[in-house]
Amino acid sequence: MSRNLMRMSSFVLVLLALVLSGVSGLIAGETTLDKTALEKLNDDTIKAAVQGKLAADNIQNLDMMAFAQIEVQAERGSVTLNGVVPTAEQKVRAEQLAGEVNGVKEVTNNLKVQTVKRR
């Protein structure tokens, strides 16, 4: 199997898992009182798409840990990134990727840079 095909297969599996995990909460009726079902679905879709873009970038760059500790929240088109990344460049890249997702109106980047100490 070619390297590009392996990357694409991994990306598709990660994205599918993320989408299914977000939709399962909607099916189970886990909506908040102030959100409609459509808003919840839109938020879950945006969240999954951002997570998918971050995972795909990890795979493409062969750096599985770059965005591994990022929590993504979505609320009516506003995305918030929380967690840690190894470099300042990855902090900027995560925000850029999140902003590229369809439906994202703004991105709040609360990521902290925490370099990994090598032994």
Biopython code that builds the backbone (N, CA, C, O; Angstrom):
import numpy as np
from Bio.PDB.StructureBuilder import StructureBuilder

atoms = [
    (1, "MET", "N", (0.854, -1.164, 0.000)),
    (1, "MET", "CA", (0.000, 0.000, 0.000)),
    (1, "MET", "C", (0.906, 1.234, 0.000)),
    (1, "MET", "O", (1.860, 1.301, 0.775)),
    (2, "SER", "N", (0.616, 2.196, -0.854)),
    (2, "SER", "CA", (1.454, 3.386, -0.929)),
    (2, "SER", "C", (1.292, 4.242, 0.323)),
    (2, "SER", "O", (0.292, 4.155, 1.037)),
    (3, "ARG", "N", (2.288, 5.055, 0.561)),
    (3, "ARG", "CA", (2.295, 5.914, 1.746)),
    (3, "ARG", "C", (1.113, 6.885, 1.743)),
    (3, "ARG", "O", (0.476, 7.104, 2.773)),
    (4, "ASN", "N", (0.828, 7.465, 0.568)),
    (4, "ASN", "CA", (-0.295, 8.408, 0.475)),
    (4, "ASN", "C", (-1.629, 7.717, 0.717)),
    (4, "ASN", "O", (-2.517, 8.283, 1.356)),
    (5, "LEU", "N", (-1.774, 6.501, 0.212)),
    (5, "LEU", "CA", (-3.011, 5.756, 0.422)),
    (5, "LEU", "C", (-3.183, 5.409, 1.899)),
    (5, "LEU", "O", (-4.295, 5.456, 2.425)),
    (6, "MET", "N", (-2.084, 5.061, 2.565)),
    (6, "MET", "CA", (-2.144, 4.766, 4.000)),
    (6, "MET", "C", (-2.545, 6.006, 4.783)),
    (6, "MET", "O", (-3.351, 5.923, 5.710)),
    (7, "ARG", "N", (-1.989, 7.156, 4.415)),
    (7, "ARG", "CA", (-2.349, 8.404, 5.095)),
    (7, "ARG", "C", (-3.831, 8.704, 4.920)),
    (7, "ARG", "O", (-4.523, 9.048, 5.877)),
    (8, "MET", "N", (-4.311, 8.570, 3.680)),
    (8, "MET", "CA", (-5.710, 8.870, 3.398)),
    (8, "MET", "C", (-6.613, 7.902, 4.142)),
    (8, "MET", "O", (-7.634, 8.316, 4.691)),
    (9, "SER", "N", (-6.266, 6.630, 4.175)),
    (9, "SER", "CA", (-7.075, 5.635, 4.890)),
    (9, "SER", "C", (-7.148, 5.970, 6.372)),
    (9, "SER", "O", (-8.215, 5.891, 6.981)),
    (10, "SER", "N", (-6.022, 6.342, 6.945)),
    (10, "SER", "CA", (-5.991, 6.709, 8.362)),
    (10, "SER", "C", (-6.842, 7.939, 8.618)),
    (10, "SER", "O", (-7.579, 7.998, 9.602)),
    (11, "PHE", "N", (-6.740, 8.919, 7.734)),
    (11, "PHE", "CA", (-7.515, 10.148, 7.881)),
    (11, "PHE", "C", (-9.001, 9.840, 7.838)),
    (11, "PHE", "O", (-9.763, 10.335, 8.668)),
    (12, "VAL", "N", (-9.420, 9.028, 6.878)),
    (12, "VAL", "CA", (-10.842, 8.695, 6.728)),
    (12, "VAL", "C", (-11.353, 7.981, 7.971)),
    (12, "VAL", "O", (-12.454, 8.269, 8.442)),
    (13, "LEU", "N", (-10.568, 7.055, 8.507)),
    (13, "LEU", "CA", (-10.991, 6.331, 9.709)),
    (13, "LEU", "C", (-11.116, 7.266, 10.907)),
    (13, "LEU", "O", (-12.076, 7.172, 11.670)),
    (14, "VAL", "N", (-10.150, 8.166, 11.074)),
    (14, "VAL", "CA", (-10.201, 9.110, 12.194)),
    (14, "VAL", "C", (-11.408, 10.029, 12.048)),
    (14, "VAL", "O", (-12.142, 10.260, 13.008)),
    (15, "LEU", "N", (-11.605, 10.546, 10.850)),
    (15, "LEU", "CA", (-12.729, 11.457, 10.619)),
    (15, "LEU", "C", (-14.061, 10.754, 10.842)),
    (15, "LEU", "O", (-14.973, 11.328, 11.438)),
    (16, "LEU", "N", (-14.182, 9.522, 10.371)),
    (16, "LEU", "CA", (-15.414, 8.763, 10.567)),
    (16, "LEU", "C", (-15.688, 8.535, 12.048)),
    (16, "LEU", "O", (-16.823, 8.680, 12.502)),
    (17, "ALA", "N", (-14.665, 8.182, 12.791)),
    (17, "ALA", "CA", (-14.833, 7.963, 14.233)),
    (17, "ALA", "C", (-15.264, 9.242, 14.928)),
    (17, "ALA", "O", (-16.124, 9.210, 15.809)),
    (18, "LEU", "N", (-14.674, 10.368, 14.543)),
    (18, "LEU", "CA", (-15.025, 11.643, 15.162)),
    (18, "LEU", "C", (-16.465, 12.040, 14.853)),
    (18, "LEU", "O", (-17.201, 12.486, 15.733)),
    (19, "VAL", "N", (-16.849, 11.875, 13.611)),
    (19, "VAL", "CA", (-18.218, 12.228, 13.222)),
    (19, "VAL", "C", (-19.223, 11.344, 13.937)),
    (19, "VAL", "O", (-20.228, 11.835, 14.451)),
    (20, "LEU", "N", (-18.961, 10.044, 13.974)),
    (20, "LEU", "CA", (-19.895, 9.130, 14.626)),
    (20, "LEU", "C", (-19.997, 9.402, 16.121)),
    (20, "LEU", "O", (-21.076, 9.269, 16.699)),
    (21, "SER", "N", (-18.892, 9.780, 16.755)),
    (21, "SER", "CA", (-18.959, 10.064, 18.191)),
    (21, "SER", "C", (-19.785, 11.317, 18.458)),
    (21, "SER", "O", (-20.504, 11.380, 19.456)),
    (22, "GLY", "N", (-19.693, 12.302, 17.593)),
    (22, "GLY", "CA", (-20.482, 13.522, 17.767)),
    (22, "GLY", "C", (-21.950, 13.311, 17.507)),
    (22, "GLY", "O", (-22.791, 13.852, 18.225)),
    (23, "VAL", "N", (-22.275, 12.537, 16.498)),
    (23, "VAL", "CA", (-23.666, 12.292, 16.137)),
    (23, "VAL", "C", (-24.341, 11.376, 17.151)),
    (23, "VAL", "O", (-25.551, 11.475, 17.361)),
    (24, "SER", "N", (-23.581, 10.490, 17.781)),
    (24, "SER", "CA", (-24.195, 9.571, 18.748)),
    (24, "SER", "C", (-24.824, 10.325, 19.916)),
    (24, "SER", "O", (-25.871, 9.922, 20.424)),
    (25, "GLY", "N", (-24.195, 11.413, 20.342)),
    (25, "GLY", "CA", (-24.777, 12.218, 21.415)),
    (25, "GLY", "C", (-26.082, 12.855, 21.003)),
    (25, "GLY", "O", (-27.007, 12.969, 21.808)),
    (26, "LEU", "N", (-26.163, 13.270, 19.753)),
    (26, "LEU", "CA", (-27.392, 13.864, 19.248)),
    (26, "LEU", "C", (-28.508, 12.823, 19.192)),
    (26, "LEU", "O", (-29.644, 13.101, 19.576)),
    (27, "ILE", "N", (-28.183, 11.631, 18.714)),
    (27, "ILE", "CA", (-29.175, 10.562, 18.624)),
    (27, "ILE", "C", (-29.675, 10.181, 20.013)),
    (27, "ILE", "O", (-30.849, 9.854, 20.187)),
    (28, "ALA", "N", (-28.785, 10.224, 20.998)),
    (28, "ALA", "CA", (-29.153, 9.858, 22.362)),
    (28, "ALA", "C", (-29.957, 10.954, 23.055)),
    (28, "ALA", "O", (-30.390, 10.785, 24.195)),
    (29, "GLY", "N", (-30.156, 12.075, 22.368)),
    (29, "GLY", "CA", (-30.967, 13.144, 22.936)),
    (29, "GLY", "C", (-30.219, 14.053, 23.887)),
    (29, "GLY", "O", (-30.829, 14.680, 24.753)),
    (30, "GLU", "N", (-28.908, 14.133, 23.740)),
    (30, "GLU", "CA", (-28.097, 14.964, 24.633)),
    (30, "GLU", "C", (-28.016, 16.395, 24.120)),
    (30, "GLU", "O", (-26.925, 16.876, 23.813)),
    (31, "THR", "N", (-29.124, 17.067, 24.024)),
    (31, "THR", "CA", (-29.102, 18.466, 23.627)),
    (31, "THR", "C", (-29.347, 19.326, 24.848)),
    (31, "THR", "O", (-30.085, 18.945, 25.757)),
    (32, "THR", "N", (-28.721, 20.487, 24.860)),
    (32, "THR", "CA", (-28.954, 21.401, 25.977)),
    (32, "THR", "C", (-30.233, 22.175, 25.717)),
    (32, "THR", "O", (-30.717, 22.224, 24.586)),
    (33, "LEU", "N", (-30.778, 22.775, 26.756)),
    (33, "LEU", "CA", (-32.048, 23.475, 26.637)),
    (33, "LEU", "C", (-31.976, 24.691, 25.727)),
    (33, "LEU", "O", (-32.969, 25.040, 25.088)),
    (34, "ASP", "N", (-30.807, 25.349, 25.656)),
    (34, "ASP", "CA", (-30.723, 26.578, 24.883)),
    (34, "ASP", "C", (-30.289, 26.339, 23.428)),
    (34, "ASP", "O", (-30.103, 27.303, 22.687)),
    (35, "LYS", "N", (-30.129, 25.115, 23.016)),
    (35, "LYS", "CA", (-29.739, 24.802, 21.648)),
    (35, "LYS", "C", (-30.812, 23.976, 20.968)),
    (35, "LYS", "O", (-31.425, 23.098, 21.576)),
    (36, "THR", "N", (-31.027, 24.270, 19.706)),
    (36, "THR", "CA", (-31.914, 23.412, 18.931)),
    (36, "THR", "C", (-31.113, 22.200, 18.475)),
    (36, "THR", "O", (-29.884, 22.195, 18.544)),
    (37, "ALA", "N", (-31.807, 21.190, 18.017)),
    (37, "ALA", "CA", (-31.135, 19.989, 17.519)),
    (37, "ALA", "C", (-30.239, 20.323, 16.328)),
    (37, "ALA", "O", (-29.160, 19.748, 16.182)),
    (38, "LEU", "N", (-30.678, 21.242, 15.484)),
    (38, "LEU", "CA", (-29.887, 21.637, 14.329)),
    (38, "LEU", "C", (-28.606, 22.352, 14.759)),
    (38, "LEU", "O", (-27.539, 22.101, 14.198)),
    (39, "GLU", "N", (-28.702, 23.232, 15.739)),
    (39, "GLU", "CA", (-27.505, 23.922, 16.249)),
    (39, "GLU", "C", (-26.529, 22.921, 16.854)),
    (39, "GLU", "O", (-25.319, 23.029, 16.652)),
    (40, "LYS", "N", (-27.047, 21.959, 17.587)),
    (40, "LYS", "CA", (-26.212, 20.926, 18.187)),
    (40, "LYS", "C", (-25.502, 20.127, 17.099)),
    (40, "LYS", "O", (-24.306, 19.855, 17.203)),
    (41, "LEU", "N", (-26.236, 19.755, 16.061)),
    (41, "LEU", "CA", (-25.648, 19.001, 14.957)),
    (41, "LEU", "C", (-24.587, 19.835, 14.246)),
    (41, "LEU", "O", (-23.520, 19.320, 13.913)),
    (42, "ASN", "N", (-24.865, 21.115, 14.008)),
    (42, "ASN", "CA", (-23.888, 21.998, 13.371)),
    (42, "ASN", "C", (-22.626, 22.105, 14.221)),
    (42, "ASN", "O", (-21.518, 22.012, 13.694)),
    (43, "ASP", "N", (-22.782, 22.299, 15.525)),
    (43, "ASP", "CA", (-21.627, 22.394, 16.421)),
    (43, "ASP", "C", (-20.821, 21.100, 16.420)),
    (43, "ASP", "O", (-19.592, 21.127, 16.374)),
    (44, "ASP", "N", (-21.516, 19.971, 16.473)),
    (44, "ASP", "CA", (-20.835, 18.673, 16.461)),
    (44, "ASP", "C", (-20.106, 18.452, 15.144)),
    (44, "ASP", "O", (-19.004, 17.903, 15.122)),
    (45, "THR", "N", (-20.718, 18.878, 14.052)),
    (45, "THR", "CA", (-20.102, 18.731, 12.735)),
    (45, "THR", "C", (-18.848, 19.596, 12.628)),
    (45, "THR", "O", (-17.819, 19.143, 12.128)),
    (46, "ILE", "N", (-18.936, 20.827, 13.093)),
    (46, "ILE", "CA", (-17.776, 21.725, 13.072)),
    (46, "ILE", "C", (-16.668, 21.163, 13.949)),
    (46, "ILE", "O", (-15.506, 21.134, 13.544)),
    (47, "LYS", "N", (-17.022, 20.716, 15.147)),
    (47, "LYS", "CA", (-16.027, 20.149, 16.065)),
    (47, "LYS", "C", (-15.319, 18.957, 15.424)),
    (47, "LYS", "O", (-14.092, 18.861, 15.468)),
    (48, "ALA", "N", (-16.094, 18.051, 14.831)),
    (48, "ALA", "CA", (-15.515, 16.869, 14.187)),
    (48, "ALA", "C", (-14.633, 17.254, 13.004)),
    (48, "ALA", "O", (-13.582, 16.652, 12.787)),
    (49, "ALA", "N", (-15.058, 18.247, 12.248)),
    (49, "ALA", "CA", (-14.271, 18.681, 11.090)),
    (49, "ALA", "C", (-12.938, 19.295, 11.526)),
    (49, "ALA", "O", (-11.906, 19.045, 10.904)),
    (50, "VAL", "N", (-12.959, 20.095, 12.591)),
    (50, "VAL", "CA", (-11.714, 20.681, 13.112)),
    (50, "VAL", "C", (-10.804, 19.567, 13.620)),
    (50, "VAL", "O", (-9.611, 19.551, 13.315)),
    (51, "GLN", "N", (-11.362, 18.635, 14.392)),
    (51, "GLN", "CA", (-10.562, 17.515, 14.899)),
    (51, "GLN", "C", (-9.990, 16.697, 13.743)),
    (51, "GLN", "O", (-8.846, 16.245, 13.802)),
    (52, "GLY", "N", (-10.780, 16.512, 12.708)),
    (52, "GLY", "CA", (-10.323, 15.777, 11.533)),
    (52, "GLY", "C", (-9.184, 16.478, 10.819)),
    (52, "GLY", "O", (-8.220, 15.836, 10.401)),
    (53, "LYS", "N", (-9.288, 17.813, 10.674)),
    (53, "LYS", "CA", (-8.211, 18.570, 10.036)),
    (53, "LYS", "C", (-6.929, 18.496, 10.857)),
    (53, "LYS", "O", (-5.841, 18.367, 10.296)),
    (54, "LEU", "N", (-7.047, 18.575, 12.171)),
    (54, "LEU", "CA", (-5.864, 18.482, 13.024)),
    (54, "LEU", "C", (-5.231, 17.088, 12.912)),
    (54, "LEU", "O", (-4.010, 16.964, 12.817)),
    (55, "ALA", "N", (-6.056, 16.055, 12.922)),
    (55, "ALA", "CA", (-5.556, 14.681, 12.802)),
    (55, "ALA", "C", (-4.907, 14.461, 11.435)),
    (55, "ALA", "O", (-3.850, 13.837, 11.341)),
    (56, "ALA", "N", (-5.534, 14.968, 10.387)),
    (56, "ALA", "CA", (-4.986, 14.818, 9.037)),
    (56, "ALA", "C", (-3.634, 15.516, 8.922)),
    (56, "ALA", "O", (-2.718, 15.000, 8.281)),
    (57, "ASP", "N", (-3.510, 16.682, 9.538)),
    (57, "ASP", "CA", (-2.240, 17.407, 9.505)),
    (57, "ASP", "C", (-1.165, 16.622, 10.248)),
    (57, "ASP", "O", (-0.017, 16.571, 9.808)),
    (58, "ASN", "N", (-1.528, 16.015, 11.365)),
    (58, "ASN", "CA", (-0.577, 15.160, 12.096)),
    (58, "ASN", "C", (-0.081, 14.036, 11.197)),
    (58, "ASN", "O", (1.119, 13.768, 11.133)),
    (59, "ILE", "N", (-1.005, 13.382, 10.505)),
    (59, "ILE", "CA", (-0.658, 12.253, 9.639)),
    (59, "ILE", "C", (0.191, 12.731, 8.467)),
    (59, "ILE", "O", (1.208, 12.119, 8.140)),
    (60, "GLN", "N", (-0.222, 13.814, 7.844)),
    (60, "GLN", "CA", (0.493, 14.332, 6.682)),
    (60, "GLN", "C", (1.930, 14.699, 7.040)),
    (60, "GLN", "O", (2.843, 14.477, 6.245)),
    (61, "ASN", "N", (2.132, 15.250, 8.214)),
    (61, "ASN", "CA", (3.463, 15.675, 8.633)),
    (61, "ASN", "C", (4.199, 14.615, 9.445)),
    (61, "ASN", "O", (5.298, 14.852, 9.948)),
    (62, "LEU", "N", (3.578, 13.441, 9.566)),
    (62, "LEU", "CA", (4.168, 12.331, 10.320)),
    (62, "LEU", "C", (4.564, 12.751, 11.732)),
    (62, "LEU", "O", (5.616, 12.360, 12.238)),
    (63, "ASP", "N", (3.715, 13.545, 12.351)),
    (63, "ASP", "CA", (3.945, 14.008, 13.718)),
    (63, "ASP", "C", (2.660, 13.781, 14.501)),
    (63, "ASP", "O", (1.866, 14.704, 14.682)),
    (64, "MET", "N", (2.460, 12.569, 14.958)),
    (64, "MET", "CA", (1.201, 12.181, 15.584)),
    (64, "MET", "C", (0.928, 12.902, 16.905)),
    (64, "MET", "O", (-0.203, 12.882, 17.391)),
    (65, "MET", "N", (1.925, 13.527, 17.481)),
    (65, "MET", "CA", (1.738, 14.166, 18.779)),
    (65, "MET", "C", (1.513, 15.679, 18.687)),
    (65, "MET", "O", (1.171, 16.302, 19.692)),
    (66, "ALA", "N", (1.695, 16.280, 17.515)),
    (66, "ALA", "CA", (1.619, 17.737, 17.399)),
    (66, "ALA", "C", (0.315, 18.299, 17.966)),
    (66, "ALA", "O", (0.331, 19.263, 18.732)),
    (67, "PHE", "N", (-0.802, 17.702, 17.591)),
    (67, "PHE", "CA", (-2.098, 18.210, 18.015)),
    (67, "PHE", "C", (-2.855, 17.211, 18.882)),
    (67, "PHE", "O", (-4.079, 17.283, 18.994)),
    (68, "ALA", "N", (-2.132, 16.284, 19.492)),
    (68, "ALA", "CA", (-2.757, 15.202, 20.261)),
    (68, "ALA", "C", (-3.423, 15.682, 21.545)),
    (68, "ALA", "O", (-4.337, 15.026, 22.046)),
    (69, "GLN", "N", (-2.982, 16.810, 22.084)),
    (69, "GLN", "CA", (-3.505, 17.273, 23.366)),
    (69, "GLN", "C", (-4.373, 18.523, 23.208)),
    (69, "GLN", "O", (-4.381, 19.399, 24.072)),
    (70, "ILE", "N", (-5.097, 18.590, 22.102)),
    (70, "ILE", "CA", (-5.976, 19.731, 21.861)),
    (70, "ILE", "C", (-7.421, 19.313, 22.063)),
    (70, "ILE", "O", (-7.877, 18.310, 21.516)),
    (71, "GLU", "N", (-8.133, 20.100, 22.859)),
    (71, "GLU", "CA", (-9.576, 19.921, 23.028)),
    (71, "GLU", "C", (-10.261, 20.986, 22.166)),
    (71, "GLU", "O", (-9.913, 22.165, 22.222)),
    (72, "VAL", "N", (-11.223, 20.555, 21.383)),
    (72, "VAL", "CA", (-11.955, 21.457, 20.495)),
    (72, "VAL", "C", (-13.378, 21.610, 21.010)),
    (72, "VAL", "O", (-14.059, 20.624, 21.294)),
    (73, "GLN", "N", (-13.816, 22.851, 21.125)),
    (73, "GLN", "CA", (-15.206, 23.140, 21.480)),
    (73, "GLN", "C", (-15.795, 24.006, 20.377)),
    (73, "GLN", "O", (-15.105, 24.859, 19.819)),
    (74, "ALA", "N", (-17.061, 23.793, 20.062)),
    (74, "ALA", "CA", (-17.746, 24.594, 19.047)),
    (74, "ALA", "C", (-19.079, 25.053, 19.598)),
    (74, "ALA", "O", (-19.831, 24.274, 20.185)),
    (75, "GLU", "N", (-19.356, 26.316, 19.401)),
    (75, "GLU", "CA", (-20.609, 26.912, 19.891)),
    (75, "GLU", "C", (-21.079, 27.946, 18.872)),
    (75, "GLU", "O", (-20.543, 29.052, 18.798)),
    (76, "ARG", "N", (-22.082, 27.574, 18.096)),
    (76, "ARG", "CA", (-22.698, 28.477, 17.108)),
    (76, "ARG", "C", (-21.667, 29.118, 16.171)),
    (76, "ARG", "O", (-21.709, 30.321, 15.911)),
    (77, "GLY", "N", (-20.754, 28.300, 15.676)),
    (77, "GLY", "CA", (-19.767, 28.774, 14.716)),
    (77, "GLY", "C", (-18.490, 29.316, 15.318)),
    (77, "GLY", "O", (-17.543, 29.626, 14.595)),
    (78, "SER", "N", (-18.453, 29.435, 16.633)),
    (78, "SER", "CA", (-17.236, 29.879, 17.319)),
    (78, "SER", "C", (-16.505, 28.652, 17.853)),
    (78, "SER", "O", (-17.079, 27.839, 18.578)),
    (79, "VAL", "N", (-15.247, 28.531, 17.488)),
    (79, "VAL", "CA", (-14.437, 27.392, 17.905)),
    (79, "VAL", "C", (-13.425, 27.847, 18.937)),
    (79, "VAL", "O", (-12.793, 28.892, 18.781)),
    (80, "THR", "N", (-13.274, 27.057, 19.997)),
    (80, "THR", "CA", (-12.275, 27.323, 21.031)),
    (80, "THR", "C", (-11.318, 26.140, 21.081)),
    (80, "THR", "O", (-11.737, 24.985, 21.156)),
    (81, "LEU", "N", (-10.023, 26.448, 21.039)),
    (81, "LEU", "CA", (-8.981, 25.433, 21.133)),
    (81, "LEU", "C", (-8.331, 25.549, 22.501)),
    (81, "LEU", "O", (-7.833, 26.614, 22.866)),
    (82, "ASN", "N", (-8.332, 24.453, 23.265)),
    (82, "ASN", "CA", (-7.696, 24.400, 24.587)),
    (82, "ASN", "C", (-6.703, 23.249, 24.587)),
    (82, "ASN", "O", (-6.871, 22.267, 23.864)),
    (83, "GLY", "N", (-5.664, 23.381, 25.408)),
    (83, "GLY", "CA", (-4.687, 22.302, 25.534)),
    (83, "GLY", "C", (-3.278, 22.797, 25.312)),
    (83, "GLY", "O", (-2.989, 23.983, 25.466)),
    (84, "VAL", "N", (-2.397, 21.869, 24.946)),
    (84, "VAL", "CA", (-0.991, 22.211, 24.750)),
    (84, "VAL", "C", (-0.491, 21.675, 23.409)),
    (84, "VAL", "O", (-0.962, 20.657, 22.902)),
    (85, "VAL", "N", (0.474, 22.398, 22.862)),
    (85, "VAL", "CA", (1.178, 21.998, 21.646)),
    (85, "VAL", "C", (2.672, 22.176, 21.903)),
    (85, "VAL", "O", (3.065, 22.966, 22.761)),
    (86, "PRO", "N", (3.514, 21.437, 21.154)),
    (86, "PRO", "CA", (4.951, 21.493, 21.398)),
    (86, "PRO", "C", (5.645, 22.787, 20.957)),
    (86, "PRO", "O", (6.669, 23.154, 21.533)),
    (87, "THR", "N", (5.103, 23.491, 19.939)),
    (87, "THR", "CA", (5.798, 24.683, 19.434)),
    (87, "THR", "C", (4.818, 25.823, 19.165)),
    (87, "THR", "O", (3.615, 25.608, 19.020)),
    (88, "ALA", "N", (5.358, 27.032, 19.102)),
    (88, "ALA", "CA", (4.551, 28.207, 18.771)),
    (88, "ALA", "C", (3.999, 28.098, 17.348)),
    (88, "ALA", "O", (2.889, 28.553, 17.072)),
    (89, "GLU", "N", (4.776, 27.496, 16.450)),
    (89, "GLU", "CA", (4.324, 27.322, 15.067)),
    (89, "GLU", "C", (3.100, 26.415, 15.014)),
    (89, "GLU", "O", (2.183, 26.660, 14.230)),
    (90, "GLN", "N", (3.075, 25.379, 15.833)),
    (90, "GLN", "CA", (1.934, 24.471, 15.847)),
    (90, "GLN", "C", (0.709, 25.143, 16.457)),
    (90, "GLN", "O", (-0.420, 24.822, 16.085)),
    (91, "LYS", "N", (0.913, 26.056, 17.374)),
    (91, "LYS", "CA", (-0.205, 26.819, 17.941)),
    (91, "LYS", "C", (-0.867, 27.645, 16.839)),
    (91, "LYS", "O", (-2.091, 27.666, 16.713)),
    (92, "VAL", "N", (-0.048, 28.317, 16.053)),
    (92, "VAL", "CA", (-0.566, 29.126, 14.944)),
    (92, "VAL", "C", (-1.220, 28.230, 13.895)),
    (92, "VAL", "O", (-2.283, 28.562, 13.369)),
    (93, "ARG", "N", (-0.587, 27.095, 13.590)),
    (93, "ARG", "CA", (-1.110, 26.163, 12.577)),
    (93, "ARG", "C", (-2.468, 25.607, 12.995)),
    (93, "ARG", "O", (-3.369, 25.499, 12.163)),
    (94, "ALA", "N", (-2.628, 25.256, 14.258)),
    (94, "ALA", "CA", (-3.909, 24.717, 14.739)),
    (94, "ALA", "C", (-5.023, 25.746, 14.543)),
    (94, "ALA", "O", (-6.119, 25.400, 14.103)),
    (95, "GLU", "N", (-4.747, 26.990, 14.863)),
    (95, "GLU", "CA", (-5.746, 28.049, 14.684)),
    (95, "GLU", "C", (-6.085, 28.235, 13.209)),
    (95, "GLU", "O", (-7.249, 28.407, 12.846)),
    (96, "GLN", "N", (-5.055, 28.199, 12.360)),
    (96, "GLN", "CA", (-5.258, 28.337, 10.921)),
    (96, "GLN", "C", (-6.142, 27.211, 10.386)),
    (96, "GLN", "O", (-7.080, 27.462, 9.630)),
    (97, "LEU", "N", (-5.844, 25.979, 10.776)),
    (97, "LEU", "CA", (-6.628, 24.833, 10.314)),
    (97, "LEU", "C", (-8.076, 24.928, 10.779)),
    (97, "LEU", "O", (-8.995, 24.653, 10.007)),
    (98, "ALA", "N", (-8.281, 25.313, 12.026)),
    (98, "ALA", "CA", (-9.644, 25.449, 12.556)),
    (98, "ALA", "C", (-10.421, 26.503, 11.766)),
    (98, "ALA", "O", (-11.603, 26.318, 11.477)),
    (99, "GLY", "N", (-9.762, 27.599, 11.422)),
    (99, "GLY", "CA", (-10.416, 28.670, 10.679)),
    (99, "GLY", "C", (-10.795, 28.293, 9.260)),
    (99, "GLY", "O", (-11.642, 28.946, 8.651)),
    (100, "GLU", "N", (-10.177, 27.244, 8.725)),
    (100, "GLU", "CA", (-10.463, 26.795, 7.360)),
    (100, "GLU", "C", (-11.729, 25.939, 7.266)),
    (100, "GLU", "O", (-12.209, 25.666, 6.166)),
    (101, "VAL", "N", (-12.264, 25.521, 8.394)),
    (101, "VAL", "CA", (-13.440, 24.640, 8.391)),
    (101, "VAL", "C", (-14.696, 25.437, 8.043)),
    (101, "VAL", "O", (-14.929, 26.527, 8.565)),
    (102, "ASN", "N", (-15.485, 24.868, 7.157)),
    (102, "ASN", "CA", (-16.735, 25.488, 6.736)),
    (102, "ASN", "C", (-17.651, 25.696, 7.948)),
    (102, "ASN", "O", (-17.873, 24.767, 8.725)),
    (103, "GLY", "N", (-18.169, 26.884, 8.104)),
    (103, "GLY", "CA", (-19.085, 27.188, 9.204)),
    (103, "GLY", "C", (-18.427, 27.856, 10.392)),
    (103, "GLY", "O", (-19.118, 28.354, 11.280)),
    (104, "VAL", "N", (-17.099, 27.878, 10.427)),
    (104, "VAL", "CA", (-16.396, 28.522, 11.542)),
    (104, "VAL", "C", (-16.375, 30.030, 11.306)),
    (104, "VAL", "O", (-15.906, 30.508, 10.272)),
    (105, "LYS", "N", (-16.890, 30.763, 12.285)),
    (105, "LYS", "CA", (-16.949, 32.220, 12.200)),
    (105, "LYS", "C", (-15.765, 32.872, 12.905)),
    (105, "LYS", "O", (-15.271, 33.915, 12.477)),
    (106, "GLU", "N", (-15.315, 32.241, 14.000)),
    (106, "GLU", "CA", (-14.170, 32.770, 14.738)),
    (106, "GLU", "C", (-13.498, 31.639, 15.499)),
    (106, "GLU", "O", (-14.114, 30.618, 15.806)),
    (107, "VAL", "N", (-12.211, 31.845, 15.798)),
    (107, "VAL", "CA", (-11.442, 30.855, 16.539)),
    (107, "VAL", "C", (-10.786, 31.546, 17.727)),
    (107, "VAL", "O", (-10.096, 32.552, 17.567)),
    (108, "THR", "N", (-11.008, 30.995, 18.923)),
    (108, "THR", "CA", (-10.337, 31.454, 20.124)),
    (108, "THR", "C", (-9.241, 30.439, 20.426)),
    (108, "THR", "O", (-9.518, 29.268, 20.687)),
    (109, "ASN", "N", (-8.001, 30.900, 20.387)),
    (109, "ASN", "CA", (-6.856, 30.016, 20.555)),
    (109, "ASN", "C", (-6.311, 30.145, 21.974)),
    (109, "ASN", "O", (-5.560, 31.074, 22.272)),
    (110, "ASN", "N", (-6.688, 29.215, 22.846)),
    (110, "ASN", "CA", (-6.208, 29.180, 24.228)),
    (110, "ASN", "C", (-5.078, 28.171, 24.406)),
    (110, "ASN", "O", (-4.769, 27.778, 25.531)),
    (111, "LEU", "N", (-4.461, 27.751, 23.306)),
    (111, "LEU", "CA", (-3.409, 26.734, 23.387)),
    (111, "LEU", "C", (-2.169, 27.286, 24.077)),
    (111, "LEU", "O", (-1.809, 28.451, 23.913)),
    (112, "LYS", "N", (-1.540, 26.434, 24.839)),
    (112, "LYS", "CA", (-0.281, 26.772, 25.519)),
    (112, "LYS", "C", (0.841, 25.998, 24.835)),
    (112, "LYS", "O", (0.666, 24.848, 24.433)),
    (113, "VAL", "N", (1.991, 26.646, 24.710)),
    (113, "VAL", "CA", (3.165, 25.978, 24.158)),
    (113, "VAL", "C", (3.924, 25.337, 25.289)),
    (113, "VAL", "O", (4.328, 26.002, 26.243)),
    (114, "GLN", "N", (4.117, 24.029, 25.176)),
    (114, "GLN", "CA", (4.815, 23.280, 26.209)),
    (114, "GLN", "C", (5.801, 22.348, 25.506)),
    (114, "GLN", "O", (5.424, 21.280, 25.024)),
    (115, "THR", "N", (7.050, 22.759, 25.454)),
    (115, "THR", "CA", (8.040, 21.962, 24.765)),
    (115, "THR", "C", (8.280, 20.656, 25.489)),
    (115, "THR", "O", (8.245, 20.587, 26.718)),
    (116, "VAL", "N", (8.522, 19.625, 24.704)),
    (116, "VAL", "CA", (8.774, 18.292, 25.263)),
    (116, "VAL", "C", (10.272, 18.171, 25.518)),
    (116, "VAL", "O", (11.089, 18.385, 24.623)),
    (117, "LYS", "N", (10.610, 17.829, 26.740)),
    (117, "LYS", "CA", (12.014, 17.651, 27.102)),
    (117, "LYS", "C", (12.445, 16.255, 26.696)),
    (117, "LYS", "O", (11.815, 15.258, 27.048)),
    (118, "ARG", "N", (13.529, 16.211, 25.948)),
    (118, "ARG", "CA", (14.070, 14.918, 25.502)),
    (118, "ARG", "C", (15.157, 14.480, 26.460)),
    (118, "ARG", "O", (15.932, 15.299, 26.955)),
    (119, "ARG", "N", (15.209, 13.185, 26.718)),
    (119, "ARG", "CA", (16.215, 12.654, 27.633)),
    (119, "ARG", "C", (17.386, 12.107, 26.875)),
    (119, "ARG", "O", (18.338, 11.615, 27.481)),
]
sb = StructureBuilder()
sb.init_structure("model")
sb.init_model(0)
sb.init_chain("A")
sb.init_seg("    ")
for serial, (resi, resn, name, xyz) in enumerate(atoms, 1):
    if name == "N":
        sb.init_residue(resn, " ", resi, " ")
    sb.init_atom(name, np.array(xyz, "f"), 0.0, 1.0, " ", f" {name:<3s}", serial, name[0])
structure = sb.get_structure()
